Every structure is written in C-alpha cells, then in structure tokens.
Amino acid sequence: MGINKVLEGTFPIGTRVLIGVPAEQPVEALASLRELFEGLHDVLEARLGLMEVHPPKGEPFFTYTVGWRMEREGEDISPKVIEALRQVPMGRWPISIFPLRADYFTNEAIAFFTREDEAKKGAPASPAPEGIGGLLILPLLGLIASPIRMIYQIYTGMIVPLANAQAWDALTNPSSPSFMPFYAASVGFELLINLFLVVFGVWVLWNFLRSKKDTPTLFILWVGAHVAVNLVEVLLLGRLTPQAEYEAALRNLPRILITALIWIPYFLLSKRVRNTFTR
C-alpha cells in the first residue's frame, strides 16, 4: 500500500471545485493527525472534507481536504502535517491541505479533532454522588426530628388530657353535655398508631445511618404511613374528636402530602440514594 500523496491547496485559474463530506474516511491518516495535533497545543480544531476538482484541462479528480484552526495563527504547521501524512498508508484519494474556511469546507465537514474532546479524555470522570450528603441530609434531619416531635405531641395532646380526670369524664361520660361516644376509642387508636410511627421511624433511622440497602423502601413506607394516618384522621375521625384536634390534623395534611411528593420520587430516582444504601 502506497503512502499518502499530499497536494498543495492551490489550483490553476479556471478550475471548478465542488465541496462536500466523504462517506469513507482515511482512518490511518486521521489517526496520525490526531496524534500530531495532541502535541501541538495551539491547534483547537481540525476537520475533514471532500473536494471534487474540475481543472480547465485534464480529467476531474477527488481529494480529501484537511484544515485546522489554531489559537495563535503565527506558526505554520503545514510541514509537520505533510510529514505526518506521508508516514501512513494512503486512503482512497489524495489529501489536500486548505485553510479551514467556508470556501473549502461545508458546515457538515467532519470534526476529527477538537481540543475540548482531548481535554475530556484526560480529565478524570466525575465521581458518582455517594454518602449522606447533598439533599439526602434533609430526610435524615426529618427522621431525627420526627420521633421527638411525635413524642412531644403524644405527651401534650394525649397523656396530659388523659391525666385530667375532669376533662376526660366530660368527653366520655354519656350524661355529660360534651359527651363524644367514640372519643375514648379514637384516642386509644390514635395513641397506638402514633407509637407505631415513632418506633417505625426509629427503625428507618437506624437503617439510614447504617446505609442499609432496604432504607429507600423503608423510608417510602414510613412517609406513606404518615400520609395514610393523616388522611384517616381527617376523613374518619373528624366527627369523633374535638374540633381543635380535627383542625390540627387538617392543617398538617398539606405538609405531609408535600413531603411525600418530594421525597418518594427522590428516593426512587436519586443516584446518591442508589450509591449510598448498598450494605
């Protein structure tokens, strides 16, 4: 196989040229030029095109065209390019060197070298997000705060009222004007559910801190349980509990729903979540 024939980028007066993009590329020649341009740091971009040349006398012929753009235009690297091309097997057609301008290259000319691409090759890949950081800190804080908040609510909203014998008798005694038939049952039900959520939350927190692989599923179930409990309180217990407790549950519902809409998709889709909970 012969070496490349490199042509000067000039033609006789009256020569007609057509420019385009080659379907077949001179693979060895382009590899040699890439290696050369990697060491010439002023070269920003190099492109390959195709030219059909119709001289005023003689037969038409095809030639590959190569051009490059430099950060500083002072140095002439054409001799180095020609020497590099002469050391490798020739492609289908000879190669001509032209300035990288619209006169000689179409917009679709093949960019076989760009400085940005070469920089990316040498740059280390960005590490995948991993560990308890970024947005993942927020659900962790929620898991820490939730049991504390719920224990406080159980104490102030249930234990303290239950300790008040007069108030309890007023709400549970059938002869009392303030009697609520299902209040005692609803308080017992709510107390059990809230205690369950506290214990479940602590269990999720323990798995979270140990990066257990079941954590995303447990966290989603924990958030879903809060939504379900709050909906039951609003829909079913509104008529069974005092108005103040019903209104408190109603105010809490939007916060629980927004939390679910944010964090359930996050735990399903986040790369950090997938990379963190693997044990």
Phi, psi and omega in degrees: 000132183283166176278168181293141170263116183257124184257147170293146182275047177226147180226157180299157177298139181093357178287134177253134182233147173239135183246150180196206183234131181285142175280334180242128185258147174281088192301311183296320180296317181293322178297319179295320180291323177300315179299320179295312185292331177300327180272350178256096193288348177280345180283120182263328187202147175219141184229155178242133177227186179225140181229133172257118188253127176243092180290160179297331177228137179104177184277146174295155178210163177255151173212140168292150174238137179234132176217159182217159178240135184241154178292320175236127188273004186291317186278135176265110182261007182305316179301322179293321179295315180298317180296319179297321181289329182285350182267357185237159180300148181283156176270204184292324181232164174294167182244131177246144180257127180225156170299146182280080181227165181295341178296330189241345183226138174280169177296337182269005180306143189284119176276094184271353175210130169223141182297325180297318180296321180292324178295322180293326180297321183276345183281140177293144179295143179295130181294142178293141180299135184207150177092166182282099181197182181058220180293340183293344177293326184295311176296330176297315178297323178296320179294326179288317186283329187299311180298322179297314181295318183291322177297320178297317180294322178297319182292310185284328185266343184231308184295312181298311177299322180295330179286342179273096185299324182293315180294319179297318179295324181295326184270340185246352180273121181303334181276355182276142177298335182265014185300133175237113190305322187252016184295316182298317179294319181293323178294316178298317179297314182294323179296316179296316181296317181293322176296321177299316180295325177296311181296317179298318179298320178295322178296317177297318179298318179298316177294322180300311183291336179264005177056039179290145184291341178277356185303312181303317179296316180296320181295317179297318178295322180295315177296316179299323178295320177298318179297313183298315181297317181294322178295319178298316180300320183285317188277323188253329187264001182301325181267357185254350184233163177301154184302323182297319179292321178296316180294325177295317178295322179294320178292330183282338186300312180302321179297317180295318181294318179296319177301316180294318182294331180275309194271333176295310175299323180300314182288340177276329191246342189291132174293322179299319179298315180296323183278342185268315187265085187233358186276000000 
